[in-house]
Amino acid sequence: MHAWSVGDHLTHRFNTDLGTGRVTAIEGRILVVHFPEGRTTLRLASSSDALVPDAAPVRQRDLSPLERLAAGKVDETEDVLTRLDILHLLATREAHGLGSFLGGRVRLFPHQLHVAERATARMPVRWLLADEVGLGKTIEAALVMNRLLHTQQIERCLVVAPEALTVQWLGELWRKYHQVFTLLDAPRLADVARDFGTAFNPFDVHRRAVIALETLVERPDLTRQAVAAGIDLLVVDEAQRLRRRPRHPGEPTYRAVAPIAALGRHVLLLSATPLEDDAHGFFRLLQLLRPDEFPEELDVEARLASGTPLPPCTSSTRRVDIGGLPPRAPVAIDLPPTAFGGVELQAQLIAEGAPHRDLLARRRVLERIRRSLASGAALTAVLGPDDTSLREQAEAMDRTDPRVEWLLAQATRWRVANDKTLVFVAHRETLEMLRDVLSARVQLATGVFHEDLSAARRDTEVARFRADDGPSLLVSTEAGGEGRNFEFCDRLVLFDLPWKPSTIEQRIGRLDRIGRRIPVEIIYFRPSAGIGAHVVRLYEHAGLFREPIAGVEPQLALVEGTLDTLALDPAATLTDAQIAQVLADAQAARTRIHDAAYRQLHQDPYRAELGPAILSRVPPDLDALMETVVVHAATRLGFRVEQVRGRRAYAIEFGNEALVDSLPGVSAGSSFIGSFDREYAVEDETRDFFASGHALVEGILAHFEDAPKGRVGRLELRVQGHRGVGLVAIYKDGAEFDVIALDDDGQPQPAWAEAFLRRPVAIRRMPATDVAARDWPALVARLGARLDARRPHLVAAVVVRG
């Protein structure tokens, strides 16, 4: 990074029309630069690679486009056409304000664009993204990040996520948005200490980083270093983990993040369950975002009871808001009466734990019942004094558990059909048993996903499972139930049912995601009696397998208490009337404060009727125009361009035959294989998506922005009903441009100017007879004097014919 000083001269790589600027002040990491030629003063990030030191500001002045035209130094017409196409592309890709959201390798969903626009309407961005599971909070966060980067609002970005999701974040940012982030794990932090010294700030080395929440908790010095570095954008995934009681400094997770959020810069919190604890927990998150508006002494209940709307800092899209998503398709597999239902097992466990009058003993018994039922313990199993027998029970399950027999029978059929099936289990012992049994009895290799795998290994297992030639089954513990995308799976098998409804919802949410096009098949097992049967019946009556439960997590927690009570009494029954009462009691437990918080969270929601208007702002020809411009421009630069198999797919190489030595952000010798078709790129992530933000696309556009080629021309223009000669000047203002056309008498000709604003522009090289027929230098000098004082981006002498 260049060390800037006051008085340095520089140019802007992507806006050469500004001319040479002089650094007049340095304010921290911000340069104040005056551009005399552009008649403006700008505040620019000192670390931006768009700033190019200019060591010779007093060198001989280059000729302006008008001076070149008057001198007859015109460019090839093909280069002028290329520049015109680029101007059209730059203007078109702005997409009426949506432009910075369109570069990712993602399908465009209007609710995500709606949320991203709302979140970035006010600076700094401090927002809670609380969509239901599977509706694309990560995509929304990336959309916001892209806009902040595109508008040069941020330089340093930090993503904080649970350790299990860190590598996934790296992959999502790279594959979908061409963003290169660094994982600040223990080995990388050790590299920084070795290379730069133990006192060096790792956030100064890696300005865009992903770090595990657990790492921040374990190493408080990293929080202090992040604050010292000055993080511009903080993104926190699974933000419901940041817990703090009123007037308490908070749990370690909260204390690890709060000082960074307190910098007052951009913050995004992601959570599908912000009300999971209670409305007070929801307000703790809002305090991280807007501490001035939610001071510690604020009476939360009074604030909600007042009905005063929250400041715009939250969004929470629900499936019902979107509409048209594939339904959930629950499939219950009835188990035979002789199969375990838990009656005898409950009795054994309770007897072993008796007397269970004290709370600790009661909890121990309940936990053993849950674990034993989840692992499929045989009804006649004699349990030891601790849980070490669970492994032995698991190893015997293939002889006693009908769930295993059913899964074995189906697994072979699924493999032949090349289906992908995700199987959830509660415990590692069950996972290992299923893997062993499937391998031994039907010779089926399975993928696995559990908490003891490294983040990189988990991503590898998911990638193998997703591949066409990968395993047809993946068995996962709850480690796979948070933040993972298994949308591509054909079905979900709930091998067991945890007693926490929100855990079931997290499991289902791995498949029930935006973009899915087939129903979500959910297979679960229905015992005939015992606590297992009670769990299933309660969940079925609550509609847990049919609809999402977002927003009612605290109330459904009461269901867990009911199940605990039933578990401690093997003779207990649960009638339909009792179930109805339990659910009614749970609904009644929705406190006034919770209802008020829920309404505030969902104020100004996305509505399905907004979708068409939002998508209508996306230019339908954007991808096709990108293809035309990039392919033509790459060819003009001497790159090797070859169309390959696939929809609008190309191989483009910056080889030895190139006519340029360098391209911003692209190394000589680089080659790319990709597509300009969004849907094709989404379907095949092994190919690049040539769109805004891609290195090749941005490099080509930046090159032509900086290069002198194509700025001066002599052209023949076709405009129906018009004839004449004159001068056309094109002025560029950011991504937009306007055209001024004057005829031989100096009169404005709007129809000529309009012709340059349409595509395709009906121009060609001026015939030699027309070039020789006039005194073009005199005409250019005379009409050029009538133009305004702005420096034109492109000028052309024109002959107009109808």
JOLIN-V978312 format. One record per pair of residues at least 6 apart in sequence whose C-alpha atoms are under 6 Angstrom apart, sorted by the first residue. I is the first residue (numbers start at 1). GAP is how many residues later the second one is. If there is no record, write none. Layout:
BEGIN
i = (I;I)
gap = (GAP;GAP)
END
This chain:
BEGIN
i = (6;6;6;7;7;8;8;9;9;9;10;10;10;10;10;11;11;11;12;12;13;14;14;16;18;19;21;21;21;22;22;23;23;24;24;25;29;30;30;30;31;31;31;32;32;33;33;34;35;65;70;70;74;74;75;75;75;77;79;80;83;90;91;91;93;95;95;96;100;101;103;103;103;104;104;105;105;110;112;116;116;124;124;125;126;126;126;126;127;127;127;128;128;128;129;129;130;130;130;130;131;131;131;132;132;133;133;134;134;134;135;135;148;154;156;156;156;156;157;157;157;158;158;158;158;159;159;160;160;160;160;160;161;161;161;161;162;162;163;164;167;173;174;178;181;181;182;183;183;183;184;201;216;217;217;217;227;232;232;233;233;234;235;235;235;236;237;238;238;239;239;239;240;240;242;242;243;243;244;244;274;275;276;276;279;279;287;301;304;316;321;322;326;326;327;328;328;328;329;329;329;330;330;330;330;331;331;332;332;332;333;333;334;335;335;337;340;341;341;341;341;342;342;343;343;344;345;346;353;356;374;375;377;391;394;395;398;415;419;420;420;420;420;421;421;421;421;421;422;422;422;423;423;424;424;424;424;424;425;425;425;426;438;439;446;446;446;447;448;448;448;449;450;450;450;451;464;465;481;481;484;485;486;486;487;491;492;493;494;499;527;531;555;623;627;637;637;638;638;638;639;639;639;640;640;641;641;642;642;643;643;644;648;648;649;649;650;650;651;651;652;652;653;653;654;654;654;655;663;664;665;673;674;674;674;675;675;676;681;711;712;712;712;713;714;714;714;714;715;715;715;715;716;716;716;716;716;716;716;717;717;717;718;718;718;718;719;720;721;722;722;723;723;723;724;724;725;725;725;725;725;726;726;726;726;726;727;727;727;727;727;728;728;728;728;729;729;729;729;730;730;730;730;730;731;731;731;731;739;740;741;741;741;742;742)
gap = (17;18;19;15;16;14;15;12;13;45;10;11;42;43;44;9;40;41;38;39;37;688;691;690;20;18;12;13;14;11;12;9;10;8;9;7;17;14;15;16;12;13;15;10;11;8;9;7;6;647;707;710;638;639;635;637;638;688;631;630;627;645;644;645;6;522;523;521;47;42;588;589;590;72;73;71;577;501;28;24;28;141;142;141;140;141;142;163;141;186;187;140;141;186;141;186;141;142;185;186;141;185;186;140;186;139;376;375;379;380;378;379;6;78;51;52;75;76;51;75;76;50;51;52;76;51;76;50;51;52;53;76;51;52;75;76;50;51;49;291;288;6;6;516;27;28;27;26;27;28;27;24;40;35;36;39;33;33;34;33;34;33;32;33;34;33;33;32;33;30;31;32;31;34;11;12;8;11;6;7;8;7;277;278;315;318;7;292;292;286;286;286;192;193;192;191;192;218;191;192;193;191;192;193;215;191;192;191;192;193;192;193;192;191;192;191;39;186;188;189;191;188;189;187;227;35;34;224;12;6;122;55;16;38;39;38;6;57;53;52;53;69;70;52;68;69;70;71;51;52;70;52;70;51;52;53;70;71;52;70;71;51;6;6;25;27;28;27;26;27;28;27;26;27;29;28;6;6;25;26;26;25;24;25;24;30;30;30;30;61;6;36;31;53;49;21;22;19;20;21;14;15;19;12;13;10;11;8;9;6;7;6;27;28;25;26;23;24;21;22;19;20;17;18;14;15;16;14;36;35;34;14;13;14;15;14;15;14;8;83;82;83;84;83;52;82;83;84;49;50;51;83;47;48;49;50;82;83;84;45;46;83;44;82;83;84;83;82;81;79;80;77;78;79;75;76;18;19;73;74;75;16;17;18;71;72;14;15;69;70;71;12;13;67;68;10;11;65;66;8;9;62;63;64;6;7;61;62;14;13;7;8;12;6;7)
END
